[in-house]
């Protein structure tokens, strides 16, 4: 399971998070079309495709050469799954350039060839802002570099070591996971082994506590060391007016609206070209859905995603990414307070001012304000303290300046009113305005700052709950609709971004009315591309996999929606058994609140386990049906001897669900089994479970 994003709303919304997250929206910008339509004469030599489909000049892969040509002393590489590491790299680069006057650049770590690390001049610095994903794995965009670095004898361009390299390291992780910040730690260790010199302390951010606060605290200690390393006079830093990162040009009435992006995620396909669907161009897949909960006001959707007419394939245990749409209530709120309500359908061109920026365009452009708020910016995420700090100089009154200043500097004030209250930017601006709030009250805030401050809207990942063997072209998803009232503001309801979007699709398609209030969504999508109940999707591979030998015993622990991948596992093994293959014992520990309300797939399990035979069974725990709450870990303890015997037969453990409590308790339960039934000391029992993990016989797909 991936490390979650720092935004609390995102973390809670990804109820079936298979892995947190993918970098920012990947797409090929089409500047030449914009030039043709809107009259600009500038051309971008770094684009992969021009608007007319011709190939643009190839990007230089030697980042050291690029740095030297551009006079850059610092480069900020990021390994990002959900966009947070990219945001942090951009923020560091901006401060490096504007406050300390040091020329720098940011870069997606997969864009350049890092074999040239050995040629970085001694008077330069290389930053690595690296997120950890899954079971201590690198993010998708960092895999190639990770494999190079972890080779026994890495092959760099000229040397076997990195003695000239001076680097700075910050890792993004989550302490509820077994391999907390594993990527940053292992990279740091490997760099040291290869002779590189780290500048300052390695930073580590914990998303389970406060990733943002960890990042800000690390910066305070890092910048003085940075200045010393580069010979910068820290006392002579610039605190002048903010410099824009993006240029924004309104294009109303200047061209053909057919060429404006209205929310499309990938580049518009060339006529007659074969379309390959992936993370850069998701497939608009038809879906059907049904509600799995009964006799309760909560909802859990079983969604079947039809990928028949695409190149998408999956394996049992993989994850599906669903690209959500922001709700219209929040689009209207933010547009109104910024004074953009009357301009929502005006197209704008947004472009990075720095020619060496990691992305020339932050999202597909030209695009309308409406599509930017609705599809491209994560406007529902809680606002960071740093964003509030940057807004101070644009506050319309002295009173609102002081309120923003207080929120940005007082950690407790911020925590109560923004962080734990899960207030997005539109809500914070309304809160700051108070009784002065009216349309356009914060029209003093430049739109380029909004683009700079709000992360890109990312897909949400869900563990696939179907078997590829049984259903290769219909991908099942199990998703609880998330709504909750934050403790500091119980009068407010926070809505999960993706699950409420999916619920509204379900309600519209099935004509469901449950009497509750929900935000509204544009369900038809850009240019009606999602009409007929469709969602943009792509598949991501996972390491959470059944043993190749079906005769190996499996022990699965999955309370609540943690049972999602195990539905796929059980159906897979039942299909193998039905074909006459030998299938080993299959134990599934499942827990929920009530057997009559949220017992997921209750009607399916008896037939599946009958097919699997008497050695296989499902063991349930219903926490709200007795005076004493009973959870899956209690049922696991009750069946300890049987479980231990299966482990002695090379059995494999799979755990899916909550990382903070359930997964930790289950891990300790297996340690206790090693002590009680294996006769091991506590230290050796912990080593035993750790060895199970290292050998792939204890796998987790968990979220925080």
N, C-alpha and C positions, 0 to 999 in steps of 0.2 A: 504494500500500500504506500502511496506517495505521501510525502510531507504536505500538509494542508497550506493554503495560502494565508497570509496574515489577516485578511479581511474576515472577521468573525462570521459575517453573513454567508460568505462563500463556503467557509468551513462547515457551517451547519447545513447549508443547502445541499452539499454533496453527500447525501445520506448513504449512498451506496458507492462512495468514492472507491474506485478500484485503485486509482493512483492519482494523486493530485497533479492534473495538470499539465502539460504542453506549454510552450512559450506563448508569445503573443500571436495574433492573427497572422498567418503566413500567406502571402499572396504576391503576385507580380504586378507592380504598379504600371499603369499605361500612360506615361507622360506624353508620348508623341500624339496620342489621340487628343489629350487635353490641349496640346499646343495647336493642333489643327483646328479644334473647335473654338478655343478661347483666345488664340492669338499670341501666346507666349513663344519667344524664339529660343529660349534656353533649352539645351538638351542635357540629359543625364547619362553620362557614360557608364554608370555603375548598374543600370537596369539590366535585368536578365532578358527581358523581352520588350521590344518597342510596341507601341500601340497597333502598328500594322502587321504584327506577327513576325517581323524580322528580328534576327538575333542582334542584340546590342554588344558593344565591346566587352570582352570577358573580364571579370573582376580579377584584379591582381591578388594572388593567394599568399604572397609573401608579405605578412603584416609589417615586418621590420622595414622593408623597402617603402611601403606606404607611409609609415611613420617618418622616415627620413625625408621623403619627398615633400611631406606636408609640414615638416618641422615640429613633429609631435614628440614630447618627452615622456608621455604616459599613455598607456592603453588600458582600458577597462574591459576585460573579457567577462561574459556572463554565461552561466549554465542555468537555464531557466525552464521550468515546466509549466508554470501558471502565469508567468510574466512578472512576478515579484522581484526576482534577482535582476531582471532586465531593468525594472524601474529603479532599483537601488544603484545599479551601475550608472544609469543616466543621471541620477541625482548627484552621485559622487563626481562624475565628469563635469557637471555644471558648476559645482562649487570649486573644483580644481581650476577650472578655466576663469571663472568670474571673480572668485575671492582671492585666489593665490596667483592668478596670472600665468598659469602653466598650460601650454598648449597640449591638448589631449584628445583622445577619441574613444568611443565605445564600440564594441564588436561582439556579435554573436559568435560564440566559440567554434561553431561549425563552419563559419564562412571562410576563415583563413586556415592556412596550413601551419600548425604549431610545431612542425619539425624545425622551424626557423627560430625557436626559442633560444637555441645556443648562440645565435648571432645578435641578440639584443645588446646594444651598447651599454657599457657600465654606468653611464650617466642617465639612463632611462629607468622607468619603473613599469612593472606589469602587475595590474590588479586582477585577481580572480574572485568573482562573486558567484559562489557555487551552491546550488540547492541540492539536497539529497532526496532521492526518490525511491520508492519501493523498499526493498530490503537492503538498504545501504548502496543503492545503485546510482549511477550518474543520470542526469536528465537526458531526454532523447537527443538534444542537440550537442551533448558533451560526450557521447559514447565513443566517437572516433578518437578524440584526444585522450580519453580515459584508457582506451586499449593501447595507444602508443605509449603513454606514460607508465603503465603497469607492466609493460614487457620487461623481461629479465634484463635485456640490454637494449634500451630504446635507441632507435636509429634517428638521430637528429641530422640536420643538413651537413654539418662539417665535423662536429665533435661528439664524443660519447657522454660528455658531462655538461652541466649548466653553470659553470663557475662564474660566468659574467652576469648571470641572471639575478636581479634584485626584484622581489615580488612582495605583494601585500595580499592577504587572504581573509575573506569573510565568508562564512558558511551559513546557510539557511536550513534549519531542521526542526524537529519536534521531539521533545524529550519523552513523549509517551511511546515512541518507537524504539525497538531494540537497537537499531543502528543509527543512533542520534548523530547527525552531522558527519556521517562516515566519509562522504566524498571529500569535504574540505580537510578533514583530518588525515586521510590517506594521501591526498595530493600534497599536503604540507610535508608529511613524512617523506614522501618520495622525492620531492624537490630537494629536501635537505640531504638525502642520500646521494643525489646527483650533483651536489656541490653548490646549489643555489643558496642565496641569502634572503631570509624573510626580513622585511622591514616592519618593525612593530609587532604587537601581539596578534595572533590569529583571532579573528572575531567569530563568535558563534551566536546565532539568533535562534530563540526558541519560540516557535509559533504556538505552542500550547500555553505559554505565558503571555509575553508581549514581544513579538518579533521586532516591531517598530522601535520600542524603547531600547531593546538590545542593540539595534543598529545605530541609533542616535548616541548611545553611551559609548559604543566602540569608536565612533567617529571622533568624539571629543578627545580621546587618547591617541587616535591615529594621526590626525592632522599635524600636531607638533613634530612627530617622528618623520612624517612625510616631508615637511619643510626642511628638516635637518638633513635628510637624505639627498634632497635636490638643491640644497643651498639657498632656499627661499627665506627671505626675511619675514618671519611670522608676524612681526609687529607692524609691517607695512602692507597689510592685506587690504583689499578693496571692499568697502561696504557701500558702494554706490548703488544707483538704481538697478533694478532687475533687468537682465538682458533676456530677450525672448529666445526660446529654443525653436519655435516654429513661426513661419510666416503664414498669415491667413488672408486670403483674397476672396471676397464675395464676387460671384460670377452671374448674378441675376441678369437675365435677358441677353446673355452674351453667346449662347450656343444651343446645341441640340440636347434636350433633356434625356433623350434616349441613351446618351453616352455618360450620364451621371449615375453614380452608384447609389442605390436606394436601400442598401443593406446586404447586397450580395457579398459573400465571404471570399470567394475566389475570383480570379480574373475571368472576365467574360470569355467564353471559348471562341476560338476561331471557327469560322464556318467550315463544316466538313471534317474537322479534326476529331480524332478519337479522344474521348474524355476519360481521364484516369482520376478516380475519386480517392482522396486521401485527406490527411490533415490540412493540406493547403487548399483543397477544393472538396468540401464535404458534399455528400450525396443527399438530395432532398427525398427522403424515403417515406413512403406511405406507412401509416401506423394504424393499428386497431388497439383498443384498450378495454379493460374491465376493472372494476373496483373489487379488491380482495377482502376488504374489511366488512364486517356485518354488525348491525345493532350498535353502532358507535358513530360519533360525529367526526372521527378521524378517517382519513382516506389513504389507501395504498393501491397504486395502480399496477396491474400486470399489463405491460405494453409489448406488442409484437411489432417489430420493425422489419419491413419487407425490403430486402436488398437484392431481390431477384434480378432487377434490370441494371445492376451495377457490377463493377469488378470487385466489390468488397467481399471478403471471406473472413471467417473467424475460426478459432479453435476453442474448444470447451475450456472455460476459465479466463478467456480474454475479457477486455473491457470495451464498451461502446461509448463513444463521445457524442453527446447531444449538445448542439449549439443553441442556447436559449435566446429569447427576445426580452428586452426590458419592458416592464409594464407601462401602459400609457399614463397612469397616475404620476409616476416618477418622471417620465419624460416631460409632462405638462408642468410639474412642480419646478424642476430645474430651469426649464426654458422660461417660465414666467418670472422667477426671481432675478434671472439674468437679463430680462428684457428682450428675449428672443422669440416670444410667442408669435409675433407677426412675421417672423422671418424663417419659421421652421422649414419651409419648402424652398428656401433659397439655397442654391448650390454654392459650395465653397471649395477652394483649393487650399489644402493644408500641407505644408512642406517643411522639412527640417532646414534650418538656416545654415547649419554647419555641413559642408560638403562631405565630411568624413563621418557623419553620423551613421550608426549601425543600420538604420533604416531611413531611406530617403523620405518615405511617407509613413505616417503612423497607422494608417488604415487605407482601404481603397478610396481613391479620390479621382475626380471631384465627387463630392457627396453632399447631400443636404444636411442642414442642422438636425432635422428630424431623424434621418437615418443614422447619423453619428450618435445621437442620444439613445436611439432605439436599439441599434445593432452593434455599435463599435466601441462604446465606452461603458465601463462597469459602473454606471451611475448609482447603483443600489448599494455599493460597498461602503463601509464606514470610512470617514475622511481621516487622513493622517494628521498628526500634529504639525508636521513639516508643511503640509498644504495650508493649514490654517495660518501658519506663520507667514507664508508667502502672500496670503490674502490681506494681511493687515494694511499694507500701503494702499490698497485699492478700496478699503472700506469707505462708504459715503459720508459717514459722520464720525466725530471724535468719540462718541459713545460706543459705536459699533467697533471702532478700531480697538478700543480698550477691552471690549468683550472678547474679540478675536485674539488679542494679545494674551489675555488671561487664559483662554482655552489652550493656546499653543504652548504656554510656558508652565502652567500648573498641571502636573501629571494627574493629580487626583481629580481636579476639575474636569480635565479631558476624559479620564476614565469613566466618570459617572455620567457625564452629559453626552459623550460621543462614543467611546469604546464599548462600554457595557450596555449602553442604550442603543447601540447599533444604528447610529444616525448617519445617513448618507449626506453628500454635500448639499443637496437641495434642502434637506431638513435642517442642517446646521445653519445655513444662511437664513432660513426662516426663524430659527431660534435666536440667532444673533440680532436680527432685525426687530424681534419682539413685536410690540403693538404698532411699530412703524412699517411692518411688512406689507408690501404691495407690489404689484407687477412692475418689474424693472428696477426695484430698489437697489440691486447690486449690478446694475448695468455698467458700472465703473470697472468691473472685472474683465480684463481682455480675454477673448475666447482662446487665444493660444495658451494662456495659463491653465484654462480648464483642460485642454488637450494634454498639456504637460503633467497635470496633477492627477488625473484619473486614469487608472490602468485600463487596458483593453479588455473588453468582455471576452471571457474564455469559455470553451466548452466545459461541460460537466461530465465526469466519467462515472460510469456505472458498471458494476460487475455483471457480466452476462449470465442470465439465469436459464439458459437453454443449452441443449447438447448439439454440437456441430454435426455429430454423427446422425442424430435423429432429425434435426431441423437445420440444414446447412444454409438456407436462404431466409429463414425467419429468425431474427435475433430477439430474444426475450429480455425485458428489463423489469425490475421490481422496484417501484419508487414510492416512498411515503411523501404525501404532500405536507410540506413544512410550513407551519405558522406558529408563532409563539409571541408571548408578551415579555419583553426584557424586564429584569428585576427593578432597575432604576425608574422605568417608566411603564408600569403595568397597564396604563390606559392606552398604550400604543400597541399595535400588532405589526410584527415584522414578518414578511412573506419571503420564503425561499424563492430565489430567482427562477430556477429551472423547473422545480417540481410544481409550482403554481402555474407556470406556463403550460406544463403538460396536463395539469388538471383542467385548465380552461379548454384545451384542445379536446380532452375527453368529454367534458360537460357539453360542449357544443355539438360534438359528433353523436353523442348518445342522448342528447336532450335531457340532461340531468339538472335538477334543482334541489339543493340540499338546505336552502334557507339561510346559508351563511354568506357573508360579504367577502368578495375577493377583488383584487385589482383587475383591470381590463387589459387585454392584449390585442395587438394586431395579428390575428391568427392566419391571415391570408399571405403574409410575408411580402417581401419586395416584389413588385410587379405581379402579385398574386401567385408567385412561384410555389407557395406552400398550400394553396387551396386544395381541398380534398383531404385534409388532415395529414399533412406531411411535416417532417422535421429534418433539419440538416444533421447528418451523422457521419462519423468515420470510425474505424476500428483501430484499437491499439493493442498490441501484443502484451501478454502478461506472462510472468514466470510461475503463476499460481496454477499448477497443472497436476492432473492425476498421474500416478506412476505409469510408465509405459507398459509394464506387465500388469494386466488386469487381475491377476491372481494375488497380488500384494494386498494385504488388509489395509483399509483406510478408516481413520477415526476423524470425523468432522464435527466441529463445534461452531454453531452459527445461530445465535439468538436473534429474534426480530428479522430485520431485512438482511442480516448477516447470513441468512439461509440461501440468499439468492444464487451464489455460484454453486451451492451444494444441490440445488434442484437440477442444475445442469450436470453435475457429477453423477448424481443418482440415476438420472435418466440415461446418461451415457453407459453406466455400468449395467443397467437393466437391459439396454439395447444389445450390449455385448453378450449378456447372459442368454437373451432370447435367440441369439445367433448360434448358441451352443458353445461359446467360449467359456473356459473356467474363470470364474470371478470370485475373488477372495471375500472374506467377511467385510461388510460395509456398515459401520455404526454412525448414526447421525444424532447428535445432541442438539435439540431445538428448544428454544424458550420464547415465550411471549406473555402477555398479561393475562389473557382470558381465552379459553378454548372455544368460546362461542363468538368471539369478536375479532381477534387478530391472529388466529392460527392459520398462517399462510400456507396455501396449497393443501389444505386439510383433506380435500377429497382425492388428491392424487397419490399421497404416500402409501396407503394400504396396498394398492395394486402394484406399485413399483417394488415394494419390499417383499411382496408375495413372489414376484418374479425372481428377485435376488436370492430367495431361499431362507431357510431357518437360521443360518449363521448371521444373517443381516437383520438389523432392526433400527427403529427410530425410538429415541428416548426423549420424552418431553418434560418441560418444566413450565408451570403456569404460575406466575409470581403473584397474581391478585386473586387467586381462588381459595387461598387458605389464610389463616391468621398470620402464619410465618411465611415470609416471602421466600420462594424457592427459585433458584437460578440454575443455569446450565452447569456451572461449576460444582453445585451441590450434587446434581445427578451424575456428573463425572466422577466425583468422589465415591458415590454409592456403588459405582460399577468399576472401581479401581482395579480389582484383581483381573477382571476380564480384559480391560484395556491394556494392562501391563503385559498380559500374555500375548496379546496381538502385537505389541511392540517387540517382543522377543522373537516374533515371526516376521521381522522386517517391516512391520506396519508403519504407515505414514500418517502424521497428524496434520490436519488443516484447521485453521481458526479464522473466522471472518466476523467482523463486527467492531465494537467499541474498543479502541486501543488503551484508553486510560484506565478503565476498571476491569471489564470482562477479560480482555486478553492477558492482562497482568495476573489476574486471579487464576486463569486457566494455566498459564505458564508455571505458577507456583504449585498448582495441583499436580502437574507432571513431575516437578521436583520432589514433591511429597511421595509420589508413587515410587520413585527411584530409591528413596530412603526406606519406605515401608516394605515394599515388595522386592527391591533389589539389594537391600542391605547396605546401601552406600552411605557414606558420611554426607553431611549437608554440602560440603565443598565439592565432593565428587559427584553428588547428585546434580548440582548446578552445571558442572562440566559435562555431565551426561546429556542434559537437555540442550546445552550449547552445541555439543557435537551433533545432536539430531538436526539442529538448525543448519549447521555448516554443511552437512551431508545432504540437505534437501529433504529430510524426513520430518521436519517441523516447519510448515509454511504458514504465513499469515497474510491476510488481505484485510487490513484494518484501517480504521479512520479515527480521528480525534474529534 
